[in-house]
Amino acid sequence: MLADSDTRWKWGATCARRLAPGARVDGFLLRGRATPTARQLAEAGVRAEALREVTGPGFAAAAGRDRYDVVVLACVGGGVQAMLHALAHAWAGAPLRPVVVTGYVGVVYEKLADGLLLRHGADVLLANSPHDVERFRAVLEGAGADAGGVTPCALPFLDGDGYGGAPPPAEGRPYTVVFATQPSVPAGREERLYLLERAAAHARRHPGRQVVVKLRSRPGEHTTHIEELPYQKLAARIPGGLPANCRLAYGNMGELLDRTDLLVTVSSTAALEALHRGIPTAVLTDLGIREALGNHHFLGSGCLASWDQLDAGHRPQPDPGWTARQGVTRRAARGAFDVARIRLAALVGTRTGLPPLAPYYTAATAPGYLPGILARYGFDPQGRPLPGRAAPAEEGSALRRAARGALRDAARGVYRHAVQRVAPAVRRLGEL
């Protein structure tokens, strides 16, 4: 399983466990700006039997050399496309090849056509809901691409106990409101500070409640998206600081939901996890209902609400029809991977008859688009490693490997410092 960020690691590794219970999972982390840290991997709550960091050519070499039955690509669309071409080259002429699986980490609210066509060519393209199955097939068929790989399932981390209602005073736990933040939604400083201030104001208005601001990463860490303005730093700008019953928190989202009575977010996938458990869930409208925010995905859900409404005691009631179409009901999620397991077993059983991987994008169909994507991951238009980008030899002293690792960590640190400190400062200067 190849992943390029913490959220995709969680999705990919959990999918692998759900698709093939009891199978050995070898994990590969694609080296890049979002390569997860050890802390982020631990917070994801899912492990693999083996784990190592690789480049794109390094993964293609390993997948071409080792005998895997299934390869799960848990990457951004461009990464999936590059690996499909690289694996097609690595497996050319082989009598049998692994089955390739890919999909999406959560809500697909932007770049639908682009993302799908970049993922096309995998044997199994997982769709997280009946709604997504319809959309995916319509887009692919509209482009003249084979939609046979689209396979229904659900988000693999939809689990946990159902919500039993607000805790009685005797339980010793306060009514808990969790604000699930996102790295890049919203992106602006003023909007992010506004949301944090409203969470703090809700805590002041309801001193008997506990308000938890759930953070995705620590300063210096990256996730799927770049977080230029971490909430940790914005909290220092609130006059008087956060109230005593409002705190910042890290940790596994599933464990936090075990003690959540109201989940608040702009458009985080955490909303789907909460809805699956029956936890009251509010998707904020304070900043508008906009495609750029992703909250338009929740139109018709019954979950749209503002902080003013929540302050007044409003508890959103989800629409049953909407949750069923999104595959987040407990009944829908219970057997959600059955079809995918059956399809995967059939493909694995007939691997000698599998045709070569055939992505929609080729040098003939997208000559002005595909080469740039492949080059970004270290491959030429035929899926071969670019000169100087071939997988490095495994030999070498432990000291040299440690030195290379330290150099990579230092380079990432410089990059993250530039993103979170230098770039915002330069933009502010440009506005003078």
C-alpha positions as CSV (number, residue, x, y, z in Angstrom):
1,M,0.0,0.0,0.0
2,L,1.4,3.4,-1.1
3,A,0.3,6.6,0.7
4,D,1.5,10.2,0.3
5,S,0.0,11.8,3.5
6,D,-1.4,10.9,6.9
7,T,-5.1,10.9,5.9
8,R,-4.4,8.8,2.9
9,W,-2.3,6.4,5.0
10,K,-5.3,6.0,7.3
11,W,-7.6,5.4,4.3
12,G,-5.3,3.1,2.4
13,A,-4.2,0.9,5.3
14,T,-7.7,0.6,6.6
15,C,-9.0,-0.2,3.1
16,A,-6.4,-3.0,2.8
17,R,-7.5,-4.5,6.1
18,R,-11.2,-4.3,5.1
19,L,-10.6,-5.7,1.6
20,A,-8.4,-8.6,2.7
21,P,-8.9,-9.4,6.4
22,G,-5.9,-11.3,7.8
23,A,-3.6,-10.4,4.9
24,R,-0.1,-9.0,5.4
25,V,0.1,-5.3,4.6
26,D,3.4,-3.7,3.5
27,G,3.2,0.0,3.8
28,F,5.1,2.5,1.7
29,L,5.2,6.3,2.3
30,L,5.8,8.3,-0.8
31,R,8.6,10.8,-0.1
32,G,7.4,14.4,-0.4
33,R,6.3,17.5,1.4
34,A,3.4,15.7,3.1
35,T,5.2,12.5,4.2
36,P,3.6,11.8,7.6
37,T,5.7,11.9,10.8
38,A,5.8,9.0,13.3
39,R,3.3,10.9,15.5
40,Q,0.8,11.4,12.6
41,L,1.0,7.7,11.8
42,A,0.4,6.7,15.4
43,E,-2.6,9.1,15.5
44,A,-4.1,7.5,12.5
45,G,-4.5,4.3,14.6
46,V,-3.7,1.7,11.9
47,R,-0.4,-0.2,11.4
48,A,1.3,-2.2,8.7
49,E,3.5,-5.3,9.1
50,A,6.3,-3.4,7.3
51,L,6.8,0.3,6.6
52,R,9.4,2.3,4.6
53,E,9.7,5.6,2.8
54,V,10.3,5.5,-0.9
55,T,10.4,7.7,-4.0
56,G,8.0,7.0,-6.9
57,P,10.6,5.0,-8.9
58,G,11.5,3.2,-5.6
59,F,8.0,2.0,-5.2
60,A,7.7,1.0,-8.8
61,A,10.8,-1.1,-8.5
62,A,9.6,-2.7,-5.3
63,A,6.2,-3.5,-6.8
64,G,7.8,-4.9,-9.8
65,R,10.3,-7.0,-7.8
66,D,8.2,-8.3,-4.9
67,R,5.3,-10.7,-5.2
68,Y,2.2,-8.8,-4.2
69,D,-1.4,-9.9,-4.8
70,V,-2.9,-6.5,-4.4
71,V,-1.5,-2.9,-4.6
72,V,-3.5,-0.1,-3.0
73,L,-2.6,3.4,-4.3
74,A,-3.7,5.9,-1.6
75,C,-2.4,9.0,-3.2
76,V,-3.5,12.3,-4.8
77,G,-4.8,11.9,-8.3
78,G,-1.5,12.9,-10.0
79,G,0.4,10.4,-7.9
80,V,-2.1,7.6,-8.8
81,Q,-1.7,8.4,-12.5
82,A,2.1,8.4,-12.3
83,M,2.2,5.1,-10.5
84,L,-0.3,3.5,-13.0
85,H,2.1,4.3,-15.8
86,A,5.1,3.3,-13.9
87,L,3.6,0.0,-12.8
88,A,2.4,-0.7,-16.3
89,H,6.1,-0.3,-17.4
90,A,7.4,-2.3,-14.5
91,W,5.0,-5.2,-15.1
92,A,5.3,-5.2,-19.0
93,G,5.7,-8.8,-20.2
94,A,5.1,-10.4,-16.8
95,P,2.9,-13.5,-16.8
96,L,0.8,-12.1,-14.0
97,R,0.5,-8.9,-12.1
98,P,-1.1,-7.6,-8.9
99,V,-4.6,-6.2,-8.8
100,V,-4.5,-2.4,-8.4
101,V,-7.0,-0.6,-6.1
102,T,-7.5,3.1,-5.6
103,G,-10.1,5.6,-4.5
104,Y,-10.8,8.7,-2.4
105,V,-10.2,9.5,1.2
106,G,-13.5,11.3,1.8
107,V,-15.9,13.7,0.3
108,V,-15.3,14.4,-3.4
109,Y,-16.4,18.0,-3.7
110,E,-14.0,19.5,-6.2
111,K,-12.1,18.4,-9.4
112,L,-14.4,15.5,-9.9
113,A,-13.6,14.9,-13.6
114,D,-9.9,15.6,-13.2
115,G,-9.5,13.4,-10.2
116,L,-11.5,10.5,-11.7
117,L,-9.6,10.5,-15.0
118,L,-6.3,10.6,-13.2
119,R,-7.4,7.5,-11.2
120,H,-8.8,5.7,-14.2
121,G,-6.9,2.6,-15.2
122,A,-6.9,0.9,-11.7
123,D,-8.7,-2.4,-11.6
124,V,-10.8,-1.3,-8.7
125,L,-11.9,2.3,-8.2
126,L,-13.6,2.4,-4.8
127,A,-16.7,4.8,-4.5
128,N,-17.6,5.6,-0.9
129,S,-21.4,5.9,-1.5
130,P,-24.2,5.2,-3.9
131,H,-24.1,8.9,-4.8
132,D,-20.5,8.6,-5.7
133,V,-21.0,5.4,-7.7
134,E,-23.5,7.2,-10.0
135,R,-21.3,10.3,-10.3
136,F,-18.1,8.3,-11.0
137,R,-19.7,6.2,-13.7
138,A,-21.4,9.1,-15.4
139,V,-18.1,11.1,-15.6
140,L,-16.1,8.2,-16.9
141,E,-18.7,7.1,-19.5
142,G,-19.0,10.7,-20.6
143,A,-15.3,10.8,-21.3
144,G,-15.5,7.5,-23.2
145,A,-13.6,5.7,-20.5
146,D,-14.5,2.2,-19.2
147,A,-16.4,2.6,-15.9
148,G,-16.3,-1.1,-15.1
149,G,-13.8,-0.6,-12.3
150,V,-16.0,1.6,-10.2
151,T,-16.9,-0.4,-7.2
152,P,-19.3,0.5,-4.3
153,C,-18.0,0.5,-0.7
154,A,-17.9,3.1,2.1
155,L,-15.3,5.0,4.0
156,P,-13.3,2.3,5.7
157,F,-13.1,4.1,9.1
158,L,-16.8,4.4,9.6
159,D,-17.1,2.5,12.9
160,G,-17.4,3.1,16.6
161,D,-20.4,3.0,19.0
162,G,-23.6,4.7,18.1
163,Y,-24.4,7.9,20.0
164,G,-26.6,7.4,23.1
165,G,-27.6,11.0,23.7
166,A,-26.2,13.8,25.9
167,P,-24.5,12.4,29.0
168,P,-26.4,12.6,32.3
169,P,-24.8,14.7,35.0
170,A,-24.1,11.6,37.0
171,E,-21.7,10.4,34.3
172,G,-19.2,13.0,35.2
173,R,-18.5,14.1,31.7
174,P,-19.6,17.5,30.4
175,Y,-21.6,18.0,27.2
176,T,-18.8,18.1,24.6
177,V,-18.8,20.1,21.4
178,V,-16.0,19.3,18.9
179,F,-14.9,21.7,16.2
180,A,-13.1,19.6,13.6
181,T,-10.7,22.0,11.8
182,Q,-9.2,21.5,8.3
183,P,-5.8,22.5,7.0
184,S,-6.9,24.6,4.1
185,V,-10.6,25.2,4.5
186,P,-11.0,28.1,5.0
187,A,-7.7,29.4,3.8
188,G,-7.7,33.1,4.8
189,R,-6.4,34.3,8.2
190,E,-9.5,36.4,9.0
191,E,-11.9,33.5,8.3
192,R,-9.9,31.0,10.3
193,L,-9.6,33.4,13.2
194,Y,-13.3,34.1,13.0
195,L,-14.2,30.4,13.4
196,L,-11.8,30.0,16.3
197,E,-13.2,33.0,18.0
198,R,-16.8,31.7,17.6
199,A,-15.8,28.3,19.1
200,A,-14.3,30.2,22.1
201,A,-17.4,32.4,22.3
202,H,-19.6,29.3,22.3
203,A,-17.6,28.0,25.3
204,R,-18.1,31.3,27.2
205,R,-21.8,31.3,26.4
206,H,-22.2,27.7,27.7
207,P,-19.8,27.4,30.7
208,G,-21.2,23.9,31.4
209,R,-20.0,22.6,28.0
210,Q,-16.5,21.5,27.0
211,V,-15.5,22.9,23.5
212,V,-12.7,21.0,21.9
213,V,-10.9,22.4,18.8
214,K,-9.6,19.2,17.0
215,L,-6.4,19.9,15.2
216,R,-5.0,18.0,12.3
217,S,-1.3,18.5,12.8
218,R,1.3,20.3,14.9
219,P,3.2,23.3,13.5
220,G,5.8,22.0,11.1
221,E,3.9,18.9,10.1
222,H,1.9,18.7,6.9
223,T,-1.2,16.8,5.9
224,T,-2.9,16.3,2.6
225,H,-3.1,20.1,2.2
226,I,-0.7,22.8,3.2
227,E,-1.7,24.6,6.4
228,E,-0.2,28.0,6.3
229,L,-2.1,29.4,9.3
230,P,-2.3,26.8,12.1
231,Y,-5.0,27.3,14.6
232,Q,-2.4,26.9,17.4
233,K,-0.9,30.2,16.4
234,L,-4.2,31.9,15.8
235,A,-5.3,31.0,19.3
236,A,-2.6,33.3,20.7
237,R,-4.3,36.3,19.0
238,I,-7.6,35.9,20.9
239,P,-7.9,38.6,23.5
240,G,-7.7,36.9,26.9
241,G,-6.9,33.6,25.3
242,L,-9.2,30.6,25.2
243,P,-11.7,30.1,28.0
244,A,-11.0,27.4,30.6
245,N,-13.7,25.1,29.0
246,C,-12.2,25.5,25.5
247,R,-9.1,23.6,24.5
248,L,-7.0,22.5,21.5
249,A,-6.6,18.8,21.0
250,Y,-4.8,16.3,18.9
251,G,-5.5,12.5,18.7
252,N,-7.5,9.9,16.9
253,M,-10.8,11.3,15.6
254,G,-12.6,8.0,16.4
255,E,-11.6,8.1,20.0
256,L,-12.6,11.7,20.3
257,L,-16.0,11.0,18.8
258,D,-16.6,8.5,21.6
259,R,-17.2,11.4,23.9
260,T,-18.7,14.0,21.4
261,D,-22.2,15.3,21.7
262,L,-22.1,17.8,18.9
263,L,-19.7,17.8,15.9
264,V,-19.1,21.2,14.2
265,T,-17.1,21.6,11.0
266,V,-17.0,23.5,7.7
267,S,-16.7,20.4,5.5
268,S,-14.4,17.8,7.2
269,T,-14.8,14.1,6.5
270,A,-15.3,13.9,10.3
271,A,-18.9,15.0,9.6
272,L,-19.5,11.7,7.9
273,E,-17.9,9.8,10.7
274,A,-20.2,11.6,13.2
275,L,-23.3,11.1,11.1
276,H,-22.5,7.4,10.9
277,R,-22.6,7.2,14.6
278,G,-25.8,9.3,14.9
279,I,-23.9,12.2,16.6
280,P,-25.6,15.6,16.0
281,T,-23.6,17.3,13.3
282,A,-23.4,20.9,12.2
283,V,-21.9,22.0,8.9
284,L,-21.2,25.7,9.3
285,T,-22.8,28.3,7.0
286,D,-21.1,31.3,8.6
287,L,-18.7,31.8,5.7
288,G,-21.4,31.1,3.1
289,I,-22.2,27.9,1.3
290,R,-19.5,27.8,-1.3
291,E,-17.8,25.2,-3.6
292,A,-14.4,26.5,-2.4
293,L,-15.4,25.5,1.2
294,G,-16.8,22.2,0.3
295,N,-19.9,22.7,2.5
296,H,-22.1,22.7,-0.6
297,H,-21.7,18.9,-0.6
298,F,-24.1,18.9,2.4
299,L,-27.0,20.7,0.7
300,G,-30.1,18.7,1.6
301,S,-28.4,17.0,4.5
302,G,-30.3,18.9,7.2
303,C,-26.9,19.6,8.9
304,L,-26.3,23.2,7.6
305,A,-26.3,25.6,10.6
306,S,-24.5,28.7,11.9
307,W,-22.7,29.4,15.1
308,D,-25.6,31.8,16.1
309,Q,-28.0,28.9,15.8
310,L,-25.8,26.5,17.7
311,D,-25.3,29.2,20.4
312,A,-29.1,29.3,20.8
313,G,-29.3,25.5,21.3
314,H,-30.0,24.2,17.8
315,R,-29.2,20.5,17.2
316,P,-29.3,19.6,13.5
317,Q,-31.3,16.6,12.5
318,P,-29.9,14.8,9.4
319,D,-32.1,13.9,6.5
320,P,-32.4,10.0,6.3
321,G,-32.6,10.0,2.5
322,W,-29.4,12.1,2.3
323,T,-27.4,10.0,4.7
324,A,-28.5,6.8,2.9
325,R,-27.3,8.2,-0.5
326,Q,-24.0,9.1,1.1
327,G,-23.6,5.6,2.6
328,V,-23.1,6.8,6.2
329,T,-26.0,5.0,7.8
330,R,-25.0,2.2,10.1
331,R,-27.0,-0.3,8.0
332,A,-25.3,0.8,4.7
333,A,-21.8,0.7,6.2
334,R,-22.2,-2.7,7.8
335,G,-21.8,-4.7,4.5
336,A,-20.3,-2.0,2.4
337,F,-17.1,-3.9,1.5
338,D,-18.8,-7.1,0.5
339,V,-19.1,-6.3,-3.2
340,A,-15.5,-5.0,-3.2
341,R,-14.2,-8.2,-1.5
342,I,-16.0,-10.4,-4.0
343,R,-14.7,-8.4,-7.0
344,L,-11.2,-8.4,-5.6
345,A,-11.2,-12.1,-4.9
346,A,-12.3,-12.8,-8.5
347,L,-9.6,-10.5,-9.9
348,V,-6.8,-12.0,-7.8
349,G,-8.0,-15.5,-8.8
350,T,-7.6,-14.7,-12.5
351,R,-4.5,-12.6,-12.4
352,T,-2.9,-14.5,-15.3
353,G,-5.7,-13.2,-17.5
354,L,-5.5,-9.6,-16.4
355,P,-4.8,-7.2,-19.2
356,P,-2.0,-4.6,-18.9
357,L,-2.9,-1.5,-17.0
358,A,-4.5,1.0,-19.4
359,P,-5.0,4.5,-17.9
360,Y,-7.3,6.9,-19.8
361,Y,-4.5,9.5,-20.1
362,T,-1.8,8.5,-22.5
363,A,0.8,10.3,-24.6
364,A,-1.7,10.2,-27.4
365,T,-4.8,11.4,-25.5
366,A,-3.2,14.1,-23.2
367,P,0.3,15.0,-24.7
368,G,0.2,18.4,-23.1
369,Y,-0.8,17.2,-19.6
370,L,0.5,13.7,-18.9
371,P,4.3,14.3,-19.3
372,G,4.3,17.0,-16.7
373,I,2.5,14.8,-14.2
374,L,4.8,11.9,-14.7
375,A,7.9,14.1,-14.5
376,R,6.8,15.5,-11.2
377,Y,7.0,12.0,-9.8
378,G,10.3,11.0,-11.5
379,F,9.1,9.3,-14.7
380,D,9.2,9.9,-18.4
381,P,6.1,9.7,-20.7
382,Q,6.6,5.9,-21.0
383,G,6.6,5.4,-17.2
384,R,10.4,4.8,-17.0
385,P,12.4,6.5,-14.3
386,L,14.0,9.7,-15.5
387,P,17.8,9.9,-15.6
388,G,19.1,10.2,-12.1
389,R,15.7,9.4,-10.6
390,A,16.0,5.6,-10.6
391,A,15.4,3.8,-7.3
392,P,18.6,4.0,-5.1
393,A,20.4,0.9,-4.2
394,E,19.5,-0.6,-0.8
395,E,23.1,-1.2,0.1
396,G,25.1,1.4,2.0
397,S,26.2,1.8,5.6
398,A,23.7,2.6,8.3
399,L,25.6,5.8,8.9
400,R,25.0,6.9,5.3
401,R,21.3,6.0,5.4
402,A,21.0,7.9,8.6
403,A,22.7,10.9,7.1
404,R,20.4,10.9,4.1
405,G,17.4,10.7,6.4
406,A,18.6,13.6,8.5
407,L,19.3,15.7,5.3
408,R,15.7,14.9,4.0
409,D,14.2,15.9,7.4
410,A,16.1,19.1,7.4
411,A,15.0,20.0,3.9
412,R,11.4,19.3,4.8
413,G,11.8,21.5,7.9
414,V,13.1,24.4,5.7
415,Y,10.2,23.9,3.3
416,R,7.5,23.9,6.0
417,H,9.1,26.9,7.6
418,A,8.9,28.7,4.3
419,V,5.2,27.7,3.8
420,Q,4.0,28.7,7.3
421,R,6.2,31.7,8.0
422,V,8.0,33.2,5.1
423,A,5.2,32.9,2.5
424,P,2.5,34.6,4.6
425,A,5.0,37.4,5.6
426,V,5.8,38.0,1.9
427,R,2.2,38.2,1.0
428,R,1.5,40.7,3.8
429,L,4.4,42.9,2.5
430,G,3.0,42.7,-1.0
431,E,-0.3,44.2,0.3
432,L,1.4,47.3,1.7
